[in-house]
Amino acid sequence: ICCRSTIQYSLFGPALLMRRLFLCLCLLVALLCHVDSMCAAKICTRHVHFNNAGASPSPPQVLDATIEHMRLESEVGAYRAAELASDKVDRVYTSVAQLIGAGYSNIDGSGYNPRDEIALTESATVSWTRVFYSMLETKERELISRYHQKEIIILVSEAEYAANCVAAVKFARDHTQLSGIKWRVVGIPSSVITKGTTRISTGIVNLHSLQSILDGKVDDINPASIAMICITHIPTNCHIVNPVTEIGNMIHDFNTKDQINGALPNIFYLVDACQSVGQLVINVKEMKCHAAAATGRKFLRGPRGTGFLYVQKDIANALQPSHIDHAAAPVVRVMTQQPNQGVCVGLEEENEYGLLHSYQPGAARFEFWEANIAARLGLGAAIDVSLAIGMDKIENLCSTNGEMLRKRLAAIDRVNVYHYNDHDQHMCGIVTFWCNGIEPSTIKEKLQNGCQGDGWCFHLSIVPATSTPLDSSRTGLGMKQLLRASLSYFNTEDEIVLFCKALQSILHSAA
């Protein structure tokens, strides 16, 4: 093209020549970009997933279950496909119940129905907020009508997830204005350790402090005013594991002291198990929690957009969810016209002319009509994989891998492991850290793009301090961002060694 343009210069002038030269340059740039992208694709072919606390890669069984149902939907339509898969969906509820140790004993000897206590949702946050608002609104009505309470308190762990904190704060502010009752959100103090002359927060709930609150020994907190205690089992920003069973026993003892027969518990106990389900053995009965929320996309390795909610059967039947549709609360009577009137009365009327609905039994009242059946079947497959491997084995591998990485990182110059100390008794697969003199985003980008030239791409995430605002304020983290490497049972020691070498290479280059 260039030669022809030169020959034709005398016939067509410099304008056409410049246009042809520009075209040649564009073609050359495009060719080089294509070659570069092909090389990059070939170099970065070995992916190491250290982001299991964010979104873990799904095993083949999950893909098979999800895609199989989507193919069925394409053949017969989504409604018919849901009907054909109803037995498979039922088994998902059974798998969830088995995973978390749910179940009850019927007096009449009838079998356990997992739908009484398990609701399938879109995420852990959806699960948590649905039951949180419902519990508090129910508790508010009870405390006002029965006890004429002037103040109501929500206790939260300092490791509480930001989504939970903002929901609690908004509820407290809104209902203080609407009801005239003072609502407060109070953090339960974390235990501390001493290093030299410095006292450092561990982020773990201080059981002694909580017991003092429940015993009425803490000024400005009347235990009779506590409506709910919210505990995040494992936070998003570090490896700590809160003692949810011990906390559950303390709340249970408090509730049984003067429990009115048939009444709701004095204090509701809600556990956020978002980061613990799938990497730790979970037993909600041993926890004695009234409700627990979890997701499918993290350590369970299920599809994104899946989660579940556990609610004790008796508690669920006593709650009126704050958000419902006609599946959660079916219409049992349509409106009728009053005599001699040509229009219907207000739908909200509670007489014979109003709309009447009835809540589904148990946890089913927390589900909506619309659902991604393919994703739910994928969630069930993911749970079945974990159960087949064994949660005891998975917990041991996650904890071992996490501790191995923490020790190796702590030995690297300029690396600071968050909340790491030798006093920790129970740790998980989450590891968070920061590096002096280099931004977390720079390290993350280099690691995931395989910039070491050896073809290894490490996937991890960045955790902002705002994700756990109470803990960040207690430890003096400020607005510092943390790098998070979260290891599952399928990660290996070789991957950990390679990761640390890659990080050292990045730090050396940035020195």
TORFIKE-884881 format. One record per residue (C-alpha): residue in one letter; x, z, y; residue number from 1. Coordinates in steps of 0.1 Angstrom, whole numbers, plus 2048, in hexadecimal, padded with zeros to 3 digits. Layout:
<recs>
('a',(X,Z,Y),NUM) ...
</recs>
This chain:
<recs>
('i',(800,800,800),1) ('c',(81C,809,818),2) ('c',(82E,7E8,812),3) ('r',(80F,7D4,817),4) ('s',(808,7E7,837),5) ('t',(82B,7DF,844),6) ('i',(827,7B9,83C),7) ('q',(806,7B9,84E),8) ('y',(813,7CB,86C),9) ('s',(817,7AB,881),10) ('l',(7F4,79F,877),11) ('f',(7DF,7BF,87C),12) ('g',(7F4,7D4,894),13) ('p',(801,7F8,894),14) ('a',(7DE,809,891),15) ('l',(7D8,7FC,86E),16) ('l',(7FB,805,863),17) ('m',(7F7,829,86F),18) ('r',(7D6,82B,85D),19) ('r',(7E6,81E,83C),20) ('l',(803,836,840),21) ('f',(7EB,853,845),22) ('l',(7D9,849,826),23) ('c',(7F9,849,812),24) ('l',(802,86C,81F),25) ('c',(7DF,87A,815),26) ('l',(7E2,86B,7F2),27) ('l',(805,87B,7EE),28) ('v',(7F8,89D,7F9),29) ('a',(7DA,89C,7E2),30) ('l',(7F1,892,7C5),31) ('l',(809,8AF,7CC),32) ('c',(7EC,8C8,7CF),33) ('h',(7DE,8BC,7AE),34) ('v',(800,8C0,79C),35) ('d',(804,8E2,7AC),36) ('s',(7E2,8EE,7A0),37) ('m',(7E9,8E2,77D),38) ('c',(80A,8F4,77C),39) ('a',(7FA,914,789),40) ('a',(7DF,912,76F),41) ('k',(7F9,90D,754),42) ('i',(80F,92A,761),43) ('c',(7F2,943,765),44) ('t',(7E3,942,743),45) ('r',(7E8,965,736),46) ('h',(7CF,97C,746),47) ('v',(7D2,9A2,743),48) ('h',(7B2,9B4,74C),49) ('f',(7B9,9D5,75D),50) ('n',(798,9D5,770),51) ('n',(781,9E4,755),52) ('a',(773,9FD,76E),53) ('g',(767,9DF,782),54) ('a',(75C,9C5,76A),55) ('s',(76A,9C3,747),56) ('p',(76D,9A2,734),57) ('s',(751,99F,71A),58) ('p',(759,99C,6F5),59) ('p',(74D,97C,6E2),60) ('q',(72E,98E,6D4),61) ('v',(721,994,6F8),62) ('l',(725,96F,701),63) ('d',(714,964,6E0),64) ('a',(6F6,97B,6E5),65) ('t',(6F2,971,70A),66) ('i',(6F6,94B,705),67) ('e',(6E1,94A,6E6),68) ('h',(6C3,958,6F9),69) ('m',(6C9,942,717),70) ('r',(6C8,924,6FF),71) ('l',(6A7,931,6F1),72) ('e',(699,934,714),73) ('s',(6A2,910,71B),74) ('e',(690,905,6FB),75) ('v',(670,91A,6FC),76) ('g',(66F,929,71F),77) ('a',(679,94C,72B),78) ('y',(657,95D,723),79) ('r',(655,950,6FF),80) ('a',(67A,957,6FA),81) ('a',(674,97B,705),82) ('e',(658,97E,6EC),83) ('l',(66E,971,6D0),84) ('a',(68A,988,6D9),85) ('s',(675,9A8,6DD),86) ('d',(683,9B8,6BD),87) ('k',(6A7,9B1,6C9),88) ('v',(69F,9C1,6EB),89) ('d',(690,9DF,6DA),90) ('r',(6B1,9E4,6C8),91) ('v',(6C3,9E4,6E9),92) ('y',(6B1,A04,6F2),93) ('t',(6BA,A13,6D0),94) ('s',(6DF,A0A,6D6),95) ('v',(6DF,A1A,6F8),96) ('a',(6D0,A3A,6EA),97) ('q',(6EA,A3B,6CF),98) ('l',(706,A35,6E7),99) ('i',(6FD,A52,6FE),100) ('g',(6F0,A6A,6E4),101) ('a',(6CC,A69,6F0),102) ('g',(6AF,A74,6DA),103) ('y',(695,A90,6D5),104) ('s',(682,AA0,6B9),105) ('n',(65C,A9B,6B9),106) ('i',(647,AB9,6AF),107) ('d',(630,AA2,69C),108) ('g',(64D,A93,689),109) ('s',(649,A70,698),110) ('g',(667,A5B,69D),111) ('y',(67C,A59,6BD),112) ('n',(673,A3D,6D5),113) ('p',(692,A34,6EA),114) ('r',(67C,A25,705),115) ('d',(66F,A48,70D),116) ('e',(691,A51,71A),117) ('i',(6A3,A30,721),118) ('a',(69C,A16,73C),119) ('l',(6B0,9F5,73F),120) ('t',(6B8,9EC,762),121) ('e',(6CF,9D5,776),122) ('s',(6EB,9EE,77E),123) ('a',(6F6,A12,77F),124) ('t',(6ED,A14,7A4),125) ('v',(6CA,A07,79E),126) ('s',(6C6,A21,782),127) ('w',(6D4,A3D,796),128) ('t',(6C0,A37,7B6),129) ('r',(69F,A32,7A3),130) ('v',(6A0,A53,792),131) ('f',(6B1,A65,7B0),132) ('y',(695,A5C,7C8),133) ('s',(67A,A64,7AF),134) ('m',(688,A86,7A6),135) ('l',(68D,A91,7CA),136) ('e',(66B,A85,7D5),137) ('t',(65B,A98,7B8),138) ('k',(670,AB7,7C0),139) ('e',(668,AB5,7E5),140) ('r',(643,AB6,7DD),141) ('e',(647,AD4,7C6),142) ('l',(65D,AE8,7DD),143) ('i',(647,AE3,7FB),144) ('s',(626,AEA,7E9),145) ('r',(630,B06,7D2),146) ('y',(64D,B18,7E3),147) ('h',(649,B0E,808),148) ('q',(66E,B06,809),149) ('k',(67D,B01,82B),150) ('e',(69D,AF2,81F),151) ('i',(6A6,ADC,801),152) ('i',(6CA,AD5,7F6),153) ('i',(6DA,AB9,7E2),154) ('l',(6FC,AC2,7D3),155) ('v',(714,AA6,7CB),156) ('s',(737,AA4,7BC),157) ('e',(753,A9C,7D4),158) ('a',(75B,A7F,7BC),159) ('e',(738,A70,7C2),160) ('y',(736,A4B,7C6),161) ('a',(72F,A3E,7E9),162) ('a',(70E,A2D,7DE),163) ('n',(701,A4F,7D3),164) ('c',(70D,A60,7F2),165) ('v',(6FC,A48,80A),166) ('a',(6DC,A4A,7F6),167) ('a',(6DC,A70,7F7),168) ('v',(6E5,A71,81C),169) ('k',(6CA,A58,826),170) ('f',(6B0,A6A,811),171) ('a',(6B9,A8B,821),172) ('r',(6B8,A7D,845),173) ('d',(697,A6A,83F),174) ('h',(685,A87,82E),175) ('t',(691,AA0,847),176) ('q',(67F,A8C,862),177) ('l',(660,A84,84D),178) ('s',(65A,AA6,83D),179) ('g',(668,ABE,857),180) ('i',(67C,ACF,83B),181) ('k',(6A1,AD0,83F),182) ('w',(6B3,ABB,824),183) ('r',(6D8,AC0,81F),184) ('v',(6F2,AAE,80A),185) ('v',(70E,AC6,800),186) ('g',(72E,ABE,7EE),187) ('i',(738,AD4,7D1),188) ('p',(75D,ADF,7D7),189) ('s',(777,AD0,7C0),190) ('s',(791,AE5,7AF),191) ('v',(7B4,AE5,7BE),192) ('i',(7D8,AE7,7B2),193) ('t',(7F6,AF4,7C4),194) ('k',(816,ADF,7C7),195) ('g',(830,AF3,7D9),196) ('t',(81E,B00,7F8),197) ('t',(803,AE5,7F8),198) ('r',(7E1,AE9,7E9),199) ('i',(7D4,AC7,7DC),200) ('s',(7B0,ABF,7D2),201) ('t',(7AD,AB2,7AE),202) ('g',(78B,AA1,7B4),203) ('i',(77C,AB4,796),204) ('v',(75E,ACA,79C),205) ('n',(769,AEF,79F),206) ('l',(753,B00,785),207) ('h',(759,B22,795),208) ('s',(74D,B16,7B7),209) ('l',(72E,B06,7A7),210) ('q',(726,B26,795),211) ('s',(729,B3A,7B5),212) ('i',(711,B22,7C6),213) ('l',(6F8,B26,7AA),214) ('d',(6FC,B4C,7AB),215) ('g',(6F4,B4D,7D0),216) ('k',(717,B59,7DA),217) ('v',(71E,B3D,7F2),218) ('d',(712,B41,816),219) ('d',(6FA,B28,824),220) ('i',(6EF,B1C,802),221) ('n',(6D0,B2B,7F2),222) ('p',(6D0,B20,7CD),223) ('a',(6AA,B20,7CE),224) ('s',(6AC,B03,7E7),225) ('i',(6C1,AED,7D0),226) ('a',(6AC,ACF,7C4),227) ('m',(6C7,ABB,7B2),228) ('i',(6EB,ABA,7A8),229) ('c',(6FB,A98,7A6),230) ('i',(71C,A94,793),231) ('t',(730,A75,78E),232) ('h',(740,A78,76C),233) ('i',(75E,A61,774),234) ('p',(763,A55,798),235) ('t',(76B,A32,7A1),236) ('n',(78C,A3C,7B3),237) ('c',(7A0,A4E,798),238) ('h',(7A4,A5B,775),239) ('i',(794,A7E,777),240) ('v',(778,A88,760),241) ('n',(75E,AA1,76D),242) ('p',(753,ABC,754),243) ('v',(72F,AB0,752),244) ('t',(727,AC4,733),245) ('e',(732,AE5,742),246) ('i',(71F,ADD,762),247) ('g',(700,AD4,74D),248) ('n',(702,AF6,73B),249) ('m',(704,B08,75D),250) ('i',(6E6,AF6,76B),251) ('h',(6D3,AFB,74A),252) ('d',(6DA,B21,74C),253) ('f',(6CE,B22,770),254) ('n',(6AF,B0F,768),255) ('t',(6A5,B25,74B),256) ('k',(6A7,B45,75E),257) ('d',(686,B42,76F),258) ('q',(678,B21,762),259) ('i',(652,B1F,765),260) ('n',(643,B13,745),261) ('g',(63B,AEE,747),262) ('a',(64A,AEA,769),263) ('l',(667,AD4,772),264) ('p',(68A,AE2,772),265) ('n',(694,AF6,791),266) ('i',(6B2,ADF,795),267) ('f',(6B4,ABB,78A),268) ('y',(6D5,AB0,77B),269) ('l',(6DF,A8B,77F),270) ('v',(6FF,A7C,771),271) ('d',(70F,A5C,77C),272) ('a',(71F,A4F,75C),273) ('c',(727,A2D,76A),274) ('q',(74D,A2F,763),275) ('s',(74B,A45,744),276) ('v',(733,A32,72E),277) ('g',(747,A1B,719),278) ('q',(768,A2E,71B),279) ('l',(75E,A52,712),280) ('v',(748,A61,6F8),281) ('i',(727,A69,70A),282) ('n',(70C,A81,6FE),283) ('v',(6F1,A87,717),284) ('k',(6E2,AA3,701),285) ('e',(702,AB6,703),286) ('m',(704,AB0,728),287) ('k',(6E1,ABD,72C),288) ('c',(6DC,AA5,748),289) ('h',(6B9,A9B,752),290) ('a',(6C4,A77,75A),291) ('a',(6E2,A61,758),292) ('a',(6EA,A3F,765),293) ('a',(703,A25,758),294) ('t',(70C,A00,75B),295) ('g',(714,9E5,742),296) ('r',(72F,9D1,753),297) ('k',(74B,9EB,753),298) ('f',(75B,9FB,735),299) ('l',(73D,9F1,71F),300) ('r',(748,9CD,724),301) ('g',(724,9C1,728),302) ('p',(716,9A7,740),303) ('r',(715,9AD,765),304) ('g',(6F3,9B5,772),305) ('t',(6EB,9CE,756),306) ('g',(6E7,9F3,755),307) ('f',(6D2,A0F,747),308) ('l',(6C2,A30,750),309) ('y',(6BE,A4E,73A),310) ('v',(6A2,A68,744),311) ('q',(697,A85,72E),312) ('k',(675,A7C,721),313) ('d',(662,A9A,72F),314) ('i',(673,A95,751),315) ('a',(66B,A70,751),316) ('n',(646,A76,74A),317) ('a',(644,A8E,768),318) ('l',(654,A77,781),319) ('q',(643,A5D,797),320) ('p',(65D,A42,79F),321) ('s',(661,A3A,7C3),322) ('h',(661,A15,7BB),323) ('i',(649,A05,7A2),324) ('d',(639,9E5,798),325) ('h',(61C,9DD,780),326) ('a',(633,9E0,762),327) ('a',(63F,A03,76B),328) ('a',(61C,A0D,775),329) ('p',(602,9F5,766),330) ('v',(5E0,9F1,777),331) ('v',(5C5,A01,762),332) ('r',(5A8,9FB,778),333) ('v',(5A1,9E0,792),334) ('m',(590,9E7,7B3),335) ('t',(56A,9E5,7B5),336) ('q',(554,9E0,7D3),337) ('q',(540,9FD,7E1),338) ('p',(51A,9F9,7E0),339) ('n',(50C,9E3,7FC),340) ('q',(52E,9DA,808),341) ('g',(53D,9B7,808),342) ('v',(561,9C2,808),343) ('c',(577,9D7,7F2),344) ('v',(581,9F9,7FF),345) ('g',(5A6,A02,805),346) ('l',(5BB,9FD,7E6),347) ('e',(5CA,A1F,7EB),348) ('e',(5AA,A32,7E8),349) ('e',(5AB,A4B,7CB),350) ('n',(586,A49,7C3),351) ('e',(573,A32,7AB),352) ('y',(577,A14,7C3),353) ('g',(59D,A15,7C7),354) ('l',(5B9,A05,7B2),355) ('l',(5C3,A1B,795),356) ('h',(5E5,A19,784),357) ('s',(5F5,A2D,769),358) ('y',(61B,A33,764),359) ('q',(62C,A27,744),360) ('p',(636,A43,72D),361) ('g',(65A,A50,730),362) ('a',(676,A3C,73F),363) ('a',(663,A1B,73D),364) ('r',(654,A24,75F),365) ('f',(676,A1D,76E),366) ('e',(677,9F9,762),367) ('f',(669,9DB,774),368) ('w',(659,9BC,765),369) ('e',(674,9A3,76D),370) ('a',(693,9A6,757),371) ('n',(6B0,991,74C),372) ('i',(6AA,992,726),373) ('a',(6CA,97E,71E),374) ('a',(6DF,998,731),375) ('r',(6CD,9B5,721),376) ('l',(6D5,9A6,6FE),377) ('g',(6F9,9A2,70A),378) ('l',(6F9,9C7,714),379) ('g',(6EC,9D0,6F1),380) ('a',(707,9BC,6E1),381) ('a',(722,9CC,6F6),382) ('i',(716,9EF,6ED),383) ('d',(715,9E5,6C8),384) ('v',(739,9DA,6CA),385) ('s',(743,9FC,6D9),386) ('l',(730,A0F,6BE),387) ('a',(73F,9FA,6A3),388) ('i',(762,A02,6AF),389) ('g',(759,A26,6B4),390) ('m',(757,A39,6D6),391) ('d',(770,A53,6CA),392) ('k',(78A,A38,6C4),393) ('i',(782,A27,6E5),394) ('e',(785,A47,6F9),395) ('n',(7A6,A4F,6EA),396) ('l',(7B4,A2C,6F1),397) ('c',(7A7,A2C,715),398) ('s',(7B5,A4E,71C),399) ('t',(7D7,A46,70C),400) ('n',(7DB,A25,71E),401) ('g',(7D2,A35,73F),402) ('e',(7EB,A51,73B),403) ('m',(806,A39,730),404) ('l',(801,A24,750),405) ('r',(7FF,A43,766),406) ('k',(821,A50,759),407) ('r',(832,A2F,75D),408) ('l',(825,A29,780),409) ('a',(82E,A4D,78B),410) ('a',(852,A44,781),411) ('i',(854,A26,798),412) ('d',(863,A2B,7BA),413) ('r',(84A,A26,7D7),414) ('v',(82C,A29,7C0),415) ('n',(813,A46,7C5),416) ('v',(7FA,A4E,7AA),417) ('y',(7DA,A5C,7B9),418) ('h',(7CD,A7E,7AC),419) ('y',(7E9,A7F,792),420) ('n',(7F6,AA1,787),421) ('d',(802,AB2,767),422) ('h',(7E5,AC9,766),423) ('d',(7CB,AAF,75D),424) ('q',(7BC,AB6,73B),425) ('h',(7A4,A99,736),426) ('m',(7AC,A77,746),427) ('c',(79E,A54,741),428) ('g',(7A9,A30,743),429) ('i',(7A7,A2D,769),430) ('v',(7C7,A2E,77D),431) ('t',(7C9,A2C,7A3),432) ('f',(7E8,A2A,7B9),433) ('w',(7F7,A1D,7D9),434) ('c',(81A,A10,7E1),435) ('n',(82D,A19,800),436) ('g',(835,9FD,817),437) ('i',(81E,9E2,809),438) ('e',(7F9,9DC,80C),439) ('p',(7E3,9DF,7EC),440) ('s',(7D4,9BD,7F3),441) ('t',(7F6,9AD,7F2),442) ('i',(7FF,9BD,7D1),443) ('k',(7DD,9B4,7C2),444) ('e',(7E0,990,7CC),445) ('k',(803,98C,7BE),446) ('l',(7FA,99C,79D),447) ('q',(7DB,988,797),448) ('n',(7EB,967,7A1),449) ('g',(809,96C,78A),450) ('c',(822,969,7A6),451) ('q',(83E,976,78F),452) ('g',(841,954,77F),453) ('d',(83D,961,75C),454) ('g',(819,956,758),455) ('w',(80A,979,756),456) ('c',(7EC,97F,76D),457) ('f',(7E1,9A3,771),458) ('h',(7BE,9AA,77C),459) ('l',(7B7,9CA,78E),460) ('s',(7A3,9D5,7AD),461) ('i',(7A5,9E7,7CE),462) ('v',(792,A07,7D4),463) ('p',(78B,A10,7F8),464) ('a',(78B,A34,803),465) ('t',(767,A31,80D),466) ('s',(75D,A2C,7E9),467) ('t',(760,A51,7E3),468) ('p',(75D,A5F,807),469) ('l',(75D,A84,7FF),470) ('d',(77B,A83,7E8),471) ('s',(78E,A6D,800),472) ('s',(788,A86,81D),473) ('r',(793,AA3,807),474) ('t',(7B4,A94,7FC),475) ('g',(7BD,A87,81E),476) ('l',(7BC,A63,811),477) ('g',(7AC,A58,831),478) ('m',(7A4,A33,831),479) ('k',(7C0,A2A,819),480) ('q',(7B8,A11,7FE),481) ('l',(7C1,A16,7DA),482) ('l',(7CB,9FD,7BF),483) ('r',(7B7,A04,79F),484) ('a',(7C3,9FA,77D),485) ('s',(7A9,A04,763),486) ('l',(7B2,A00,73E),487) ('s',(79B,9FC,721),488) ('y',(7A1,9FF,6FB),489) ('f',(7AC,9DB,6F8),490) ('n',(7C9,9DF,710),491) ('t',(7EC,9E3,701),492) ('e',(80C,9F5,708),493) ('d',(81E,9D4,70C),494) ('e',(805,9CA,728),495) ('i',(80C,9EB,739),496) ('v',(832,9E6,737),497) ('l',(82E,9C2,745),498) ('f',(817,9CE,761),499) ('c',(830,9E8,76C),500) ('k',(84C,9CF,76C),501) ('a',(837,9B7,780),502) ('l',(830,9D2,79A),503) ('q',(854,9DC,79C),504) ('s',(85D,9B7,7A2),505) ('i',(844,9B5,7BF),506) ('l',(851,9D6,7CE),507) ('h',(875,9CA,7CC),508) ('s',(86C,9A9,7DD),509) ('a',(85B,9BB,7F9),510) ('a',(877,9D4,7FF),511) 
</recs>
